[in-house]
Each structure stands twice: as structure tokens, then as C-alpha cells.
Amino acid sequence: MSSLRGRLLTSSLLVLLVCGAVLVVVLPGLAEHVLLGEMETSLQHQTEAVAAASALSLQYSGESSLDPRVKDLGRRMEARITLIRQDGKVAADSEADPARMENHANRPEVMAALRQGSGESRRFSRTQGMDRLYVACPLHQDGRLWGVARLSLPLSQVRSRVSALRGALLTGVLIALGIAWLAGLRSARSIAKPVQDLSQMASRMAGGDLHARAPIGSTDELGSLARSFNRMADRVHDLVEESEASEKTLRALFERMGEGLLVADARSRIALVNAAAARMLRLNAETVLGQTVLEATLQHTLADVVADTLGDGKPRTEEVELRTGPVRAAALYSCLVDRPSDGAPGVLVVLRDVTEARRLDKLRRDFVANASHELRTPLASVRVMIESLSSGALSEPETAQRFLGIANRELTRIEALVDDLLALARSEAQPGGKAGPIPVKPVLEEVAEALAPMASAKSHELILHTEEPLSVTGDLESLRQALLNLLDNAIKYTPTSGRIRLSALCEGEKVVLAVEDTGEGIPPEKVERIFERFYRVDKARSRRVGGTGLGLSIVRHLVEAMGGTVSVRSVPGEGSRFELRLPRAVEAGSDSGQDCEGTQLRNRLGL
């Protein structure tokens, strides 16, 4: 039996079995020895009594009276009595005819009795056909040795008593074994059951059941052990909960950090990677574990940084280019760490995407350079005009007037540029303004009216087309400024006698505000850049008409701040169409959805 209960029961029964075997084997032998000793002593006394009685019979009745006398004594004593002369001839026997008995001079007990005064022997009797005990002592007549008196008993009496004793002992041992089996079974169960409960509790805890507890059924050592186990389980439960809470917090921080985190082991194999790093390096966070940094990322610069950090143990701060799709700039920090799993050194790499920061920095530098350039040209012209006037041109009225006109025109350009810069700064500093429903038609009418003189000066046909009711969600001033900039550009870059159209139509949840002209158009390769700051399709023409290169950039900022988009479609030589798509506002009590569907139907029919 491999169980604790089986081993306890087996060991206790084995001890009892050994003790019982010793009793069954040893005790009958001891009993036989004691019984034979007692029988021998008793026979010795009886033999001496028979010898004394036989001596009296010889003295008073002669040798002829011995045989009847012996047979009578043998019946009463339940023993065989034999009287043997000194020469070995049998004179009397209680169970046989002396005349027919062989000479007994060579019998061991007879020789011992004649030689040393007493003798005994245990041997097989051919006459009786059984083992017997013989005890002999000398027989004297008138002071001289006559012969030997011998008594014998069958050993079967002793052996039957010993056998009965052995049977009784065996029965007692078997009964004791049965009782011991039951008692041992109960005792082993009482000992093994708490141990089994503790084992099951430990197994359940190892399997993740931290609420497992052992029952306490006694106040002895096993009960104390169960209480200790339960206290240990409570402590383990608390420690595991604390560890899991800490792990969840750390894992949440690890996964939700904006910076990318990557941990590599001493052989540059990836051990941990968070979601941000996986996005930046275009990795599958589950499949790259165990791969080297170079195998997983194909970024030689990153792999070299990890290898160098492992080599000399020094932290590194670098900026690298990640060529995983579009090239992105990343600020990298690496240092040695000891991994909790095995304490071996590893490398922690922190990646921060600085692409947008670098782009904004470049935009800032370009903006400063472009603004400086745009201001330098008119300021230089004004300086030249002032120096010319100071050098004597004031004395020539026509020349002075021409120079003052040029200076005034350049100052107007500077004023327009400063106004656009301020407008751009406001659009970036306060995105969106005050959002609310704005009726479209009044705004279009206001913008068209404001720039109508400018359009009339170039003989432009200004067309306004809108449907009632249409409203957008946004800031009124931002919408007005965006439309003014678009209409101003359309008038400036449309040749004389052109046509400009302002319209509003509904597309689902959006309202499309369009400014369409019949100007020179924009080359396809330049369409994507026209919303950049200071970008001009034709710089010479822009300066000629007074453009600053900021108008469309301002439009984009204003529209995107209101949750809309701006786009352009242009065909060189035919004109351009700028479209603002803004969220449609539905005023309470209006049926603008139905009107919007009607407007779309009329547009499709060409009405």
C-alpha cells in the first residue's frame, strides 16, 4: 500500500504479526520444556517411591511378588513400571510379560541409574511403538544393589498439551490481529484523513484555488498542523492578491504608456514588448517573443543599440529613423536591467515617436524663413524708395509720387501679410470659436456683398445659389472668414469678365459650401500643396495681385476646427472649385432633412 493509511496499518499489523509469530513459535517450545521438566521430576519422585515399595516387597515377600505388585501400581499410577535386575533381565513389568522382554542392560536410563544413581531418556519404544519418557533409579535390597526401578510415560501427553497451547496461542493471535486490524484501520484513518485533507488543500492551492482550507477536526498535533496550514494559506492568498494587483497595475501601465517599451535578454532576444512599441515597429506582440531584435524589427540601428548596450553596459540616448512603412523619427533610450524571471541582464529600450514634433519643428523653421522672406522683399522696396526720396527725388514731383505709390503698395502688402499672420495665429490658438447653428444663405449673401465691388472692378459675374433652409454647425466669424478668403482668391486669380459662383447644397449629414471660378486653374502636381503656408502656385502672379500665401492655410485651419473638411477640384485653363464640407445643423421645428432631400433631387435634375 502506497497511501499513508495503508503504511500505518501495515506497519502496526506487521509488528503484531511478528510478536504473535514469536509467541506461537517460542512459547510452545518453552511450555514443552517446562512440562517435560515437571513430568521428569514427577516421574523421578514416583520412581523413587516404587523402588522403596519394591524393596519392601523383596524383603518380606520375595521376588515372586514383584510382578503382581508392579501391575497393580502401574494401573493406579497410570504409568508403565519396570523392575530390572542388575544384569539387565526384566523381573517385573506393569504392561508386559517379563519373560518375553529382552535384556535392558543397554538401555541409557538403566546404565545411567546403575552408574550414577539416576537416569532419564526420551526415545522411541519399539514395544509400545511411540516416543516415551523414561526415568530410572537404583533398587537396593538389604543394603546392596539389586537392580533398577524404571517408570515411563508417553510423550504424546506433553505434546498434545503443547499442541493445544499452540492452537490456543494461534487463535489468540488471529483474534488479536483482527481486532488490531479494525483498531489500526480506525487509528490510521484518523491519522491519515487530516494528512489527506492537507494534501488536497495543497493540491487545490497549487491549481489556483486560493480559497481552499483544511478542516480542523481535533486539538492534537494534526489539528495544530491544519491551523498552521490555514494561516499559511491566508497569507499566501493575501500575497497572491497583492502580487496580482501590482502585476495588473504594472501591466496596465506597461500597455497603456504612450512610449514604446521593449525588453531584450542577454542574447538580444525580445522578452517583452508593449502595444506602443508594437505599433511603432509594426510587430505582432505575441509572435515576436523569443526572436532577436534584428529578426523581429529588421532595424539595424535599433539592433546595434541593443548590442552596444549589452556590450559595455552604458545607457544610450539616440534618435533613429524607423523604416517600417513611412519613415518615422524616434527618440531612443536604452539601459541595462535585470529581468525578474531569472535575474539575467537584459536591455530596456524606450521609444518615443517624435515624427510629429520634428514635422512641427520643420514647419516652424519654414514658417519663420517664409515670413522673413515675405517681409524682407516689401521692406527692401520701401527702404529703396525712402533712400531714393532722401537722395533728391523729392525735388521731382512725378518721380516722388511714383516712389510714394510703390512704397504705399509695398506697405499694403506688409499690412495684408501681418493681418493674415494674426488671423492664422487666432485660428490655431482658438480652434472652432463658438459652435452653433448658422444659417448658410445670409452668410453667403454677406460675403458676396462685401466683395461685390472688387468683382465689379474686374467685370466678374458673381452668382449666388442656395436653398432654404440650410444651416451648419460652427462659428459664424470663422465661416465668414473662410468664405471671404476663398472668394477673394477667386476674384484675384480669375481673369477679367470671368464668372464666380457661390453655392450651398446638402449631402447627407453635411452641407457643401462651394466657391467655383473660371480662372486659370491649378496644375495637378500642385493641388496637394496649395493649403501649405506661404505656398504659391505662381509666385510672380501672387505678388502682382497682392497674395500672401496664407489665405488657404487659414481656410483649412478654420474649417477643420469646426469639424469640417476643405477640398479642391481644378482643371488648368478651365477654373477651380473649392468645397467646404461642414456638419449640417437641424433646428428645432424645421424640416431641413426633407428640404435637403429636395435640394439633392433638384441638383440631380439640373434645376
C-alpha positions in Angstrom: 0.0 0.0 0.0 1.4 3.3 -1.0 -1.0 5.5 1.0 -0.2 6.8 4.4 -3.1 5.0 5.9 -2.0 1.7 4.3 1.6 2.1 5.5 0.4 2.9 9.1 -1.9 -0.1 9.1 0.6 -2.4 7.5 3.4 -1.5 9.9 1.2 -1.9 13.0 -0.1 -5.3 11.8 3.5 -6.4 10.9 4.6 -5.6 14.5 1.7 -7.6 15.9 2.3 -10.4 13.5 5.9 -10.7 14.4 5.0 -10.7 18.1 2.3 -13.3 17.5 4.8 -15.5 15.5 7.3 -15.2 18.3 4.6 -16.3 20.8 3.4 -19.2 18.6 6.9 -20.5 17.8 8.8 -19.8 21.1 6.1 -20.2 23.8 5.1 -23.8 22.9 8.7 -24.8 23.0 9.2 -23.2 26.4 6.0 -24.8 27.6 7.1 -28.2 26.3 10.4 -27.8 28.1 8.7 -26.8 31.3 6.1 -29.6 31.1 8.8 -32.2 30.3 10.8 -30.9 33.3 7.8 -31.2 35.5 7.0 -34.7 34.2 10.5 -35.8 34.7 10.6 -34.5 38.2 7.3 -36.1 39.0 8.4 -39.4 37.5 11.6 -39.2 39.5 9.7 -39.0 42.7 7.3 -41.7 41.7 10.2 -43.9 40.6 11.9 -43.5 44.0 8.6 -44.4 45.7 8.2 -47.5 43.5 11.8 -48.5 44.3 11.2 -48.2 48.0 7.9 -50.2 47.7 9.6 -52.8 45.6 12.5 -53.1 48.2 9.9 -53.8 50.9 8.2 -56.5 48.7 11.6 -58.1 48.1 12.4 -58.1 51.8 9.1 -59.5 53.0 7.6 -61.4 50.1 10.4 -62.3 47.8 11.0 -61.7 44.1 7.8 -63.6 43.1 5.6 -61.0 44.4 7.1 -58.2 42.4 5.3 -58.6 39.1 1.7 -58.6 40.5 2.6 -55.7 42.8 4.1 -53.7 39.8 1.0 -54.3 37.6 -1.3 -53.0 40.4 0.9 -49.9 41.0 1.0 -49.3 37.2 -2.8 -49.3 36.9 -3.1 -46.9 39.8 -0.3 -44.6 38.8 -1.2 -44.6 35.0 2.4 -45.2 34.2 4.5 -48.1 33.0 6.7 -49.6 35.7 9.6 -51.9 35.0 11.9 -53.6 37.5 15.2 -54.6 36.0 17.9 -56.8 37.7 21.4 -55.6 37.8 22.3 -58.0 34.9 19.6 -56.4 32.7 16.9 -59.0 32.9 13.4 -57.7 33.5 12.0 -59.0 36.8 8.6 -57.3 36.6 6.6 -55.0 34.1 3.2 -53.4 34.5 2.2 -53.8 30.9 4.1 -56.8 29.5 5.3 -60.3 30.3 8.8 -60.0 31.8 9.8 -63.4 30.5 9.3 -62.3 26.9 11.1 -59.0 27.3 14.6 -58.6 26.0 17.5 -57.7 28.2 17.5 -54.0 29.2 21.1 -53.7 30.3 22.0 -51.5 27.4 19.1 -49.0 28.0 20.5 -45.5 28.5 18.5 -44.7 31.6 19.3 -48.1 33.1 23.1 -47.7 32.6 22.9 -44.1 34.0 20.9 -45.2 37.0 23.4 -48.1 37.8 26.4 -45.8 37.2 25.4 -42.5 38.8 22.3 -43.1 40.8 19.6 -41.8 38.4 18.9 -41.7 34.7 16.4 -40.5 32.2 15.8 -40.9 28.5 13.4 -39.8 25.7 13.3 -42.2 22.9 11.1 -44.4 20.7 9.8 -47.5 22.3 9.7 -50.5 19.9 7.5 -52.4 22.3 4.9 -49.6 22.5 5.5 -48.1 19.1 5.7 -44.4 20.4 8.0 -41.9 22.0 8.2 -42.1 25.7 10.0 -40.6 28.7 11.9 -43.0 30.9 13.2 -42.3 34.4 15.2 -44.9 36.4 16.7 -45.1 39.9 18.7 -47.9 41.8 16.8 -50.5 43.7 18.6 -51.9 46.9 17.9 -55.0 48.9 19.4 -55.3 52.4 21.9 -52.6 51.6 23.1 -54.0 48.3 22.3 -53.0 44.8 19.6 -55.4 43.4 18.8 -53.6 40.2 16.8 -50.7 38.8 13.2 -49.4 39.1 12.0 -47.6 35.9 8.9 -45.6 35.2 7.8 -44.3 31.8 5.1 -42.1 30.3 4.2 -41.5 26.7 5.4 -38.1 25.4 2.1 -37.7 23.4 0.5 -36.3 26.6 3.0 -33.5 26.7 2.9 -32.9 23.0 -0.9 -32.9 23.0 -0.9 -30.3 25.7 1.8 -28.3 23.8 -0.2 -28.6 20.6 -3.4 -27.4 22.4 -1.3 -24.5 23.8 0.0 -23.7 20.3 -3.6 -23.8 18.9 -4.8 -21.5 21.7 -2.0 -19.1 21.0 -2.6 -19.1 17.3 -6.3 -18.5 17.8 -5.5 -15.7 20.2 -3.0 -14.2 17.8 -5.5 -14.3 14.9 -8.2 -12.7 17.1 -5.7 -10.1 18.2 -4.8 -9.5 14.5 -8.4 -9.0 13.6 -9.0 -6.6 16.5 -5.8 -4.9 15.7 -6.8 -4.6 12.0 -10.0 -2.9 12.9 -8.4 -0.7 15.6 -5.5 0.1 13.3 -7.8 0.9 10.4 -9.7 3.4 12.5 -6.5 4.8 14.0 -4.8 5.0 10.6 -7.9 6.7 9.2 -7.9 9.2 12.0 -4.2 10.0 11.3 -4.3 9.8 7.5 -7.5 11.8 7.0 -6.1 15.1 8.2 -3.0 14.5 6.2 -5.1 13.7 3.1 -7.1 16.9 3.7 -3.9 18.9 3.9 -2.6 17.2 0.7 -5.9 18.0 -1.1 -5.7 21.6 0.1 -2.2 22.0 -1.1 -3.1 20.5 -4.5 -6.1 22.8 -4.8 -4.0 25.8 -3.9 -1.3 24.7 -6.5 -4.1 24.5 -9.0 -5.1 28.1 -8.3 -7.9 27.7 -5.7 -6.6 30.1 -3.1 -9.8 29.8 -1.0 -9.0 26.1 -0.2 -8.8 25.4 3.6 -8.2 22.3 5.6 -10.9 21.2 8.2 -9.8 21.2 11.8 -11.2 18.1 13.5 -9.0 17.8 16.6 -6.9 19.7 19.1 -3.8 17.4 18.8 -0.7 17.9 16.7 -2.6 17.3 13.5 -5.2 19.9 14.4 -2.4 22.3 15.1 -0.8 21.5 11.8 -4.1 22.1 10.0 -4.4 25.5 11.7 -0.9 26.4 10.7 -1.6 25.4 7.1 -4.8 27.5 7.1 -2.9 30.5 8.4 -0.2 30.0 5.7 -3.0 29.7 3.1 -4.5 33.0 4.3 -1.1 34.7 4.0 -0.4 33.1 0.6 -3.9 34.3 -0.6 -3.1 37.9 0.6 0.3 37.9 -1.0 -1.0 36.5 -4.3 -3.8 39.1 -4.4 -1.3 41.9 -3.7 1.0 40.5 -6.4 -1.8 40.2 -8.9 -3.0 43.7 -8.2 0.6 45.0 -8.6 1.0 43.0 -11.8 -2.2 44.3 -13.2 -1.2 47.8 -12.4 2.2 47.4 -13.9 0.8 45.6 -17.0 -1.8 48.3 -17.5 0.9 51.0 -17.2 3.2 49.0 -19.5 0.5 48.5 -22.1 -1.0 52.0 -22.0 2.1 54.0 -22.0 2.5 56.3 -25.0 6.1 55.5 -25.2 7.2 52.2 -26.7 8.8 49.7 -24.3 10.9 46.7 -25.5 12.9 44.4 -23.2 15.6 42.1 -24.8 17.6 39.4 -23.0 21.3 38.8 -22.9 21.2 37.3 -26.4 19.2 40.2 -27.9 16.0 38.2 -28.0 12.8 40.0 -27.3 11.3 39.2 -23.9 8.6 41.9 -23.6 7.1 44.5 -25.9 4.2 46.8 -25.3 1.4 47.9 -27.6 3.0 51.3 -28.4 6.3 49.7 -29.4 4.4 47.1 -31.5 2.6 49.8 -33.3 5.8 51.9 -33.9 7.8 48.9 -35.1 4.9 47.2 -36.9 5.2 44.0 -34.8 2.8 41.3 -33.6 3.4 41.5 -29.8 2.7 37.8 -29.4 4.7 36.2 -32.2 7.9 38.2 -31.9 8.7 37.0 -28.3 11.9 34.9 -28.5 13.1 36.4 -31.8 16.2 38.6 -31.9 15.7 42.3 -32.2 17.1 42.3 -35.8 14.9 39.3 -36.9 11.7 40.9 -35.5 12.2 44.5 -36.5 14.7 44.5 -39.4 16.0 47.7 -37.9 19.8 47.5 -37.9 20.2 50.7 -36.0 18.0 49.5 -33.2 19.7 46.1 -33.1 23.1 47.8 -32.9 22.0 50.0 -30.0 20.8 46.9 -28.0 24.1 45.0 -28.8 26.2 48.0 -27.8 24.3 48.5 -24.5 24.8 44.8 -23.7 28.4 45.1 -24.6 29.5 47.9 -22.4 26.5 48.4 -20.1 26.3 52.1 -20.7 22.9 53.8 -21.2 22.4 55.4 -24.6 20.2 58.2 -25.9 19.9 58.5 -29.6 17.4 59.5 -32.3 16.8 56.9 -35.0 14.8 56.5 -38.1 12.3 53.7 -38.1 11.8 52.4 -41.7 8.6 50.4 -41.1 6.5 51.8 -43.8 6.6 55.6 -43.8 9.9 56.7 -42.3 9.3 57.9 -38.7 11.7 59.6 -36.3 12.0 58.0 -32.8 13.9 59.2 -29.7 15.5 56.1 -28.2 16.8 55.4 -24.7 18.4 52.1 -23.7 19.8 50.8 -20.5 20.7 47.5 -18.7 18.1 45.9 -16.5 17.9 42.7 -14.5 15.0 40.5 -15.7 12.7 39.4 -12.8 12.3 35.8 -14.2 15.9 34.7 -13.9 17.9 37.8 -12.8 20.0 37.7 -16.0 20.9 41.1 -17.6 18.8 42.5 -20.3 18.2 45.7 -22.2 15.3 48.1 -21.7 14.6 50.2 -24.8 12.2 53.2 -24.6 11.0 54.5 -27.9 9.2 57.9 -28.3 7.7 58.8 -31.7 9.0 62.4 -32.4 7.9 62.4 -36.1 5.1 65.0 -35.4 7.4 67.0 -33.2 10.1 67.1 -35.9 7.4 67.9 -38.6 6.1 70.8 -36.4 9.7 72.0 -35.8 10.3 72.0 -39.5 7.1 73.8 -40.1 8.1 76.4 -37.5 11.5 76.9 -39.2 9.9 77.0 -42.6 7.3 79.5 -41.3 9.9 81.8 -39.8 12.0 81.6 -43.0 9.0 82.2 -45.3 7.6 85.0 -43.1 11.1 86.6 -43.0 11.4 86.3 -46.8 7.9 87.7 -47.4 8.5 90.7 -45.2 12.1 91.3 -46.4 11.0 91.9 -50.1 8.5 94.7 -49.5 10.6 96.2 -46.7 13.5 96.3 -49.0 11.4 98.1 -51.7 10.2 100.6 -49.1 13.8 101.2 -48.0 14.9 101.8 -51.6 12.0 104.2 -52.2 12.8 106.2 -49.0 16.5 106.3 -49.8 15.7 107.5 -53.4 13.4 110.2 -52.0 16.1 111.2 -49.5 18.7 111.4 -52.3 16.8 114.1 -54.1 13.8 112.5 -55.7 11.5 114.7 -53.6 12.5 117.6 -55.9 11.0 115.8 -58.8 7.2 115.7 -58.2 6.4 113.0 -60.7 9.2 110.7 -59.6 8.4 111.3 -55.9 4.7 110.5 -56.5 5.7 107.2 -58.3 8.0 106.3 -55.5 5.4 107.0 -52.8 2.9 104.9 -54.7 5.3 102.0 -54.8 6.1 102.4 -51.1 2.3 102.6 -50.3 1.7 99.4 -52.3 4.5 97.5 -50.5 3.3 98.7 -47.1 -0.2 97.5 -48.1 1.4 94.1 -48.8 3.1 94.1 -45.4 -0.2 95.1 -43.7 -2.0 92.3 -45.5 0.7 89.8 -44.5 0.6 90.8 -40.9 -3.2 90.6 -40.9 -3.1 87.1 -42.3 -0.4 86.0 -39.8 -2.6 87.3 -37.0 -5.6 85.5 -38.4 -3.7 82.3 -38.7 -2.4 82.7 -35.1 -6.0 83.2 -33.9 -7.3 80.2 -35.8 -4.7 78.0 -34.2 -5.0 79.5 -30.7 -8.8 79.4 -30.5 -9.9 76.5 -32.7 -13.6 76.3 -33.5 -14.7 79.5 -31.8 -18.3 79.4 -30.5 -20.1 76.5 -32.1 -23.8 76.9 -33.0 -26.3 76.6 -35.9 -25.5 79.1 -38.6 -28.0 79.8 -41.5 -26.0 79.5 -44.7 -27.8 81.9 -47.1 -27.3 85.1 -45.0 -23.5 84.4 -44.7 -23.1 83.8 -48.4 -25.1 87.0 -49.2 -23.0 89.0 -46.7 -19.7 87.7 -48.2 -20.8 88.3 -51.8 -21.9 91.8 -50.9 -18.6 92.6 -49.2 -16.6 91.7 -52.2 -19.0 92.7 -54.9 -17.1 96.0 -55.6 -13.9 94.0 -56.1 -15.7 91.6 -58.5 -17.3 94.5 -60.4 -13.9 96.2 -60.9 -12.8 93.1 -62.9 -16.2 92.8 -64.6 -16.8 89.4 -63.0 -20.3 87.8 -63.0 -20.9 86.9 -59.3 -23.6 84.2 -58.9 -25.2 83.1 -55.6 -27.1 79.8 -55.4 -28.5 78.3 -52.2 -31.6 76.6 -50.9 -33.7 77.4 -47.8 -33.4 76.3 -45.1 -29.7 75.2 -44.8 -27.8 75.6 -41.6 -24.3 74.3 -40.5 -22.8 73.8 -37.1 -19.8 76.1 -36.5 -18.5 79.5 -35.6 -20.1 82.4 -37.6 -16.9 84.5 -37.7 -14.7 81.5 -38.7 -17.2 80.6 -41.5 -17.4 84.2 -42.7 -13.5 84.5 -42.8 -13.1 81.2 -44.7 -15.6 82.2 -47.4 -14.1 85.7 -47.7 -10.7 84.2 -48.2 -11.9 81.7 -50.9 -14.0 84.4 -52.7 -11.1 86.9 -52.5 -8.7 84.3 -54.1 -11.3 83.5 -56.8 -11.7 87.2 -57.7 -7.9 87.8 -57.7 -6.9 84.8 -59.8 -9.9 84.9 -62.3 -9.2 86.9 -65.4 -11.4 89.9 -66.4 -15.0 89.1 -67.3 -14.9 85.8 -65.6 -17.7 84.0 -63.7 -17.7 83.2 -60.0 -20.3 81.1 -58.3 -21.1 80.7 -54.6 -23.4 77.8 -53.8 -24.7 75.6 -50.9 -26.1 72.1 -51.2 -26.8 69.2 -48.9 -25.0 65.8 -48.9 -26.5 63.6 -46.1 -25.3 65.0 -42.8 -23.0 67.5 -44.4 -23.6 70.9 -46.1 -21.3 71.6 -49.0 -20.4 75.3 -49.5 -18.6 75.8 -52.8 -16.7 78.7 -54.4 -16.3 78.0 -58.1 -14.4 80.2 -60.7 -13.4 80.2 -64.3 -9.8 81.2 -63.7 -6.6 79.7 -64.9 -6.8 76.6 -62.6 -4.1 74.8 -60.7 -1.7 72.2 -62.1 -2.5 68.7 -60.8 1.0 68.2 -59.2 0.5 71.4 -57.1 -3.1 70.8 -55.9 -1.9 68.8 -52.8 0.3 71.7 -51.6 -1.9 74.7 -52.0 -3.1 74.6 -48.4 0.5 74.9 -47.1 1.6 78.1 -45.5 3.3 80.6 -48.0 2.9 78.2 -50.8 2.0 79.9 -54.2 1.2 78.2 -57.5 2.7 81.2 -59.3 4.8 83.4 -57.1 5.1 86.2 -59.6 1.4 86.4 -60.1 0.7 86.2 -56.4 2.9 89.1 -55.7 1.3 91.0 -58.6 -2.2 90.5 -57.2 -1.2 91.0 -53.6 -1.4 87.4 -52.3 0.4 86.4 -49.1 0.3 82.6 -49.5 -1.5 82.3 -46.1 -5.2 82.6 -47.2 -5.8 78.9 -48.0 -3.9 77.8 -44.9 -6.2 80.0 -42.8 -9.2 78.5 -44.5 -8.0 74.9 -43.7 -7.4 75.7 -40.0 -10.8 77.4 -39.6 -12.8 74.7 -41.4 -11.1 71.8 -39.6 -11.6 73.5 -36.2 -15.3 73.5 -36.9 -15.3 69.7 -37.7 -15.3 70.1 -41.4 -13.0 69.5 -44.4 -11.8 71.5 -47.3 -11.0 70.2 -50.8 -10.4 71.5 -54.3 -11.0 70.3 -57.8 -9.3 72.1 -60.6 -8.7 71.9 -64.4 -5.9 74.1 -65.8 -7.4 76.6 -68.1 -11.0 76.0 -67.0 -11.1 77.0 -63.4 -11.2 75.7 -59.8 -13.9 74.6 -57.3 -13.2 74.8 -53.6 -15.6 72.9 -51.3 -16.2 73.3 -47.6 -18.0 70.3 -46.0 -19.4 71.2 -42.6 -21.8 69.3 -40.3 -25.4 70.1 -41.0 -27.4 71.7 -38.2 -31.1 70.8 -37.7 -33.0 73.5 -35.9 -36.0 72.6 -33.7 -39.3 72.7 -35.6 -37.6 72.7 -39.0 -37.9 70.1 -41.7 -34.5 70.6 -43.0 -34.0 66.9 -43.7 -36.9 66.9 -46.2 -35.6 70.2 -47.7 -32.1 68.7 -48.0 -33.5 65.7 -49.9 -35.5 68.1 -52.2 -32.3 70.1 -52.8 -30.3 67.0 -53.7 -33.1 65.9 -56.1 -33.2 69.3 -57.8 -29.4 69.2 -58.1 -29.5 65.8 -59.8 -32.2 67.1 -62.2 -30.1 70.2 -63.0 -32.6 72.6 -61.6 
